[in-house]
Amino acid sequence: MDGSLSIESARSRSSSRASAGAIERFLACAAVGVLAGVAVAHVRLHLGLPGHKALLWMVPVIAARLVFPSMAGATAGAVSAALATLAAGGNLAGDATGFSAVGLAGMMLDGAIGLAERRRLRPAWRIPLLGLAALAANLVMLGKRLASPLFASHQVLWTSGMEARLISYAAFGLASGLLAATLAHFVVRGRATACGR
């Protein structure tokens, strides 16, 4: 009888530690989002191309979600980034519609990362999948910008107008996803190697 109480107590402690770990990973993703939002508000890349802010917020948010696995970590990071830009005088989300777009982008990233985790995809498949998910997420951000009254025309490569914006947002989204997934892969692999020593 005492043995069964001991087993139940051990299970309870293990469950409590797992819950605390999940909360810590979620908060780590949100904290990285806050830092990314501050970067979006204050760092200027001077690229002159639409959609390039994805490099500043999407790369850290995706990488954090991969390094600190949390079911809704990318969504928390994306929304935290939007709130931080707003507090810092920037404009990642704008109004309520913009926050919905940022939240949707985060959920799309969480969905793709969750799929990669459930299927235990190798890096050769996981990295391109997350690149495509980030491309789609940045196109959601383009939809938000098109709804903005401050829409301005840009020229990208040989084209201008809507086609240019579409190409630029897609390219920066893809680059952000590929870069974040690659960086996270090396961080996780390095951490695993260090723990194995």
C-alpha positions as CSV (number, residue, x, y, z in Angstrom):
1,M,0.0,0.0,0.0
2,D,2.8,2.4,0.9
3,G,4.5,1.6,-2.4
4,S,1.4,2.6,-4.4
5,L,1.3,6.0,-2.5
6,S,4.9,6.5,-3.3
7,I,4.3,5.7,-7.0
8,E,1.4,8.2,-7.1
9,S,3.4,10.8,-5.4
10,A,6.3,10.4,-7.9
11,R,3.8,10.6,-10.8
12,S,2.3,13.8,-9.3
13,R,5.8,15.4,-8.9
14,S,6.7,14.3,-12.5
15,S,3.5,15.8,-13.8
16,S,4.1,19.1,-11.9
17,R,7.6,19.3,-13.3
18,A,6.3,18.7,-16.9
19,S,3.6,21.4,-16.5
20,A,6.2,23.9,-15.1
21,G,8.5,23.0,-18.0
22,A,5.7,23.6,-20.5
23,I,5.0,27.0,-19.0
24,E,8.6,28.0,-19.0
25,R,9.0,27.1,-22.7
26,F,5.8,29.1,-23.5
27,L,7.1,32.1,-21.6
28,A,10.5,31.8,-23.3
29,C,8.9,32.0,-26.7
30,A,6.8,35.0,-25.6
31,A,9.9,36.7,-24.2
32,V,11.8,36.2,-27.5
33,G,8.7,37.7,-29.2
34,V,9.0,40.8,-27.1
35,L,12.7,41.2,-27.9
36,A,11.9,40.7,-31.6
37,G,9.1,43.3,-31.4
38,V,11.5,45.9,-29.9
39,A,13.9,45.1,-32.8
40,V,11.2,45.7,-35.3
41,A,10.4,49.0,-33.8
42,H,13.9,50.3,-33.5
43,V,16.2,48.5,-36.0
44,R,16.2,49.8,-39.6
45,L,17.6,47.5,-42.3
46,H,17.2,50.1,-45.0
47,L,16.4,47.5,-47.6
48,G,13.6,49.5,-49.1
49,L,11.7,46.3,-49.9
50,P,8.3,45.4,-48.5
51,G,8.0,42.4,-46.2
52,H,11.6,42.6,-44.9
53,K,10.5,43.0,-41.3
54,A,9.9,39.2,-41.3
55,L,13.7,38.9,-40.9
56,L,13.5,40.8,-37.6
57,W,10.5,39.1,-36.0
58,M,9.8,35.8,-37.8
59,V,13.4,34.5,-37.5
60,P,13.6,34.8,-33.7
61,V,10.0,33.7,-33.2
62,I,10.3,30.5,-35.3
63,A,13.8,29.7,-33.9
64,A,12.5,30.1,-30.3
65,R,9.5,27.8,-31.0
66,L,11.9,25.2,-32.3
67,V,14.5,25.5,-29.5
68,F,11.8,25.8,-26.7
69,P,9.1,23.4,-27.9
70,S,5.7,24.8,-26.8
71,M,2.4,24.0,-28.5
72,A,1.5,27.6,-29.1
73,G,5.0,29.1,-28.8
74,A,5.1,30.8,-32.3
75,T,1.6,32.3,-31.7
76,A,2.7,33.6,-28.3
77,G,5.9,35.0,-29.9
78,A,4.2,36.6,-32.8
79,V,1.5,38.3,-30.6
80,S,4.1,39.4,-28.1
81,A,6.2,40.9,-30.9
82,A,3.2,42.8,-32.2
83,L,2.4,44.1,-28.7
84,A,6.0,45.1,-28.1
85,T,6.2,47.0,-31.4
86,L,3.0,48.9,-30.5
87,A,4.4,49.7,-27.0
88,A,7.8,50.8,-28.6
89,G,6.1,53.1,-31.1
90,G,6.4,50.7,-34.1
91,N,3.7,49.2,-36.3
92,L,3.8,45.4,-36.8
93,A,0.1,44.8,-36.3
94,G,-1.6,48.2,-36.3
95,D,-5.2,47.7,-35.4
96,A,-7.4,44.8,-34.3
97,T,-7.4,43.4,-37.9
98,G,-3.6,43.5,-37.8
99,F,-3.4,41.6,-34.5
100,S,-5.7,39.0,-36.0
101,A,-3.3,38.7,-39.0
102,V,-0.2,38.4,-36.7
103,G,-2.0,35.8,-34.6
104,L,-3.0,33.8,-37.7
105,A,0.6,33.9,-38.9
106,G,1.8,32.6,-35.6
107,M,-0.8,29.8,-35.6
108,M,0.3,28.8,-39.2
109,L,3.9,28.6,-38.0
110,D,2.8,26.6,-34.9
111,G,0.8,24.2,-37.1
112,A,3.8,23.6,-39.5
113,I,6.2,23.1,-36.6
114,G,3.8,20.8,-34.8
115,L,3.5,18.7,-38.0
116,A,7.2,18.5,-38.3
117,E,7.5,17.4,-34.7
118,R,4.8,14.8,-34.8
119,R,6.2,13.3,-38.0
120,R,9.7,13.6,-36.7
121,L,10.9,15.0,-40.0
122,R,14.5,15.1,-40.8
123,P,16.1,18.5,-41.3
124,A,16.2,17.9,-45.1
125,W,12.3,18.0,-45.0
126,R,11.7,20.1,-41.9
127,I,13.7,23.1,-43.0
128,P,12.0,23.5,-46.4
129,L,8.5,22.9,-44.8
130,L,9.1,25.7,-42.3
131,G,10.4,27.9,-45.1
132,L,7.1,27.4,-46.9
133,A,5.1,28.0,-43.7
134,A,6.9,31.3,-43.1
135,L,6.3,32.3,-46.7
136,A,2.6,31.7,-46.2
137,A,2.7,33.5,-42.9
138,N,4.3,36.5,-44.4
139,L,1.7,36.6,-47.2
140,V,-0.9,36.9,-44.4
141,M,1.1,39.9,-43.3
142,L,0.9,41.2,-46.8
143,G,-2.9,40.9,-46.6
144,K,-2.8,43.0,-43.5
145,R,-0.8,45.7,-45.2
146,L,-3.1,45.7,-48.2
147,A,-6.0,46.6,-45.9
148,S,-3.9,49.6,-44.6
149,P,-4.7,53.1,-45.9
150,L,-1.0,53.7,-46.1
151,F,-0.5,51.2,-48.9
152,A,2.4,52.4,-51.2
153,S,3.7,51.0,-54.4
154,H,7.2,49.5,-54.6
155,Q,9.4,48.2,-57.4
156,V,11.1,44.9,-56.9
157,L,13.4,43.5,-59.6
158,W,11.6,44.1,-62.9
159,T,8.1,44.7,-61.6
160,S,6.1,47.1,-59.5
161,G,2.8,47.3,-57.7
162,M,1.0,44.3,-56.3
163,E,3.2,41.8,-58.1
164,A,6.3,43.3,-56.6
165,R,4.9,43.2,-53.1
166,L,3.8,39.6,-53.5
167,I,7.3,38.6,-54.7
168,S,9.0,40.5,-51.9
169,Y,6.8,39.3,-49.1
170,A,7.1,35.7,-50.3
171,A,10.9,35.9,-50.6
172,F,11.4,37.4,-47.2
173,G,9.0,34.9,-45.6
174,L,10.8,32.0,-47.3
175,A,14.2,33.3,-46.3
176,S,13.0,33.9,-42.7
177,G,11.7,30.4,-42.3
178,L,14.7,28.7,-43.9
179,L,17.1,30.8,-41.8
180,A,15.2,30.2,-38.5
181,A,14.9,26.5,-39.0
182,T,18.6,26.1,-39.9
183,L,19.8,28.2,-36.9
184,A,17.5,26.2,-34.6
185,H,18.7,22.9,-36.0
186,F,22.3,23.8,-35.2
187,V,21.4,25.1,-31.7
188,V,19.4,22.0,-30.8
189,R,22.1,19.7,-32.2
190,G,24.8,21.6,-30.4
191,R,22.9,21.4,-27.1
192,A,22.3,17.6,-27.6
193,T,26.0,17.1,-28.3
194,A,27.0,19.1,-25.2
195,C,24.5,17.1,-23.0
196,G,25.9,13.9,-24.4
197,R,29.4,14.5,-23.2
